[in-house]
Amino acid sequence: MIKSLWINLPVKDINKSKAFFTQLGFTLNLQYGAREDSACFLVGESNLAIMLFEEALYEGFAGTNIADKRKGGEVLFSFDAESPEEVDELAQKVIAAGGTLYAEPGYKDGWMYGCGFVDLDGQRWSILYMDMSKMPLG
């Protein structure tokens, strides 16, 4: 049976990426990835593991080249926030840490508030607050 899911991401500079995700509030996990070319972060209440590997190390165990993220995206990572204010705070932290917003914070469909950002290595993320009491049924 599957015990957990780990997300593995390639990064150009592990130290810059560690600083970026630490500034967003991700928890550095020194039990795993505590090498000079990798890092592990635990995210959320379920402690989802996100592993960061410098590009050469990532390509070695993934058995493939890294896609050119400037030409398109393959995945969008989304995480939830507790309030619209937390979305706004995280968007500010993204900018302060060197990331960029591709979607400014705002409401969608009257029950979701969120924004989208790109990390230092071109990975796309979204931050969402969802007011489930206003979510349409069906």
LINGIWO-V592684 format. One record per backbone hydrogen bond with DSSP energy under -0.5 kcal/mol. NH is the residue of the N-H (numbers start at 0). CO is the residue of the C=O. If there is no record, write none. Layout:
# LINGIWO-V592684
nh & co
NH & CO
NH & CO
This chain:
# LINGIWO-V592684
nh & co
6 & 48
7 & 5
8 & 50
10 & 52
16 & 12
17 & 13
18 & 14
19 & 15
20 & 16
21 & 17
22 & 18
23 & 19
24 & 21
25 & 20
26 & 41
27 & 25
28 & 39
29 & 27
31 & 28
34 & 32
37 & 34
38 & 51
39 & 31
40 & 49
41 & 26
42 & 47
46 & 43
47 & 42
48 & 4
49 & 40
49 & 47
50 & 6
50 & 48
51 & 38
52 & 8
53 & 36
54 & 10
56 & 53
57 & 53
58 & 54
59 & 55
60 & 56
61 & 57
62 & 58
63 & 58
68 & 66
70 & 67
76 & 123
78 & 125
80 & 127
86 & 82
87 & 83
88 & 84
89 & 85
90 & 86
91 & 87
92 & 88
93 & 89
94 & 90
95 & 91
96 & 92
97 & 94
98 & 93
99 & 117
101 & 115
102 & 115
105 & 113
107 & 111
110 & 107
111 & 107
112 & 128
113 & 105
114 & 126
115 & 102
116 & 124
117 & 99
118 & 122
121 & 118
123 & 74
124 & 116
125 & 76
126 & 114
127 & 78
128 & 112
130 & 110
130 & 128
131 & 129
133 & 130
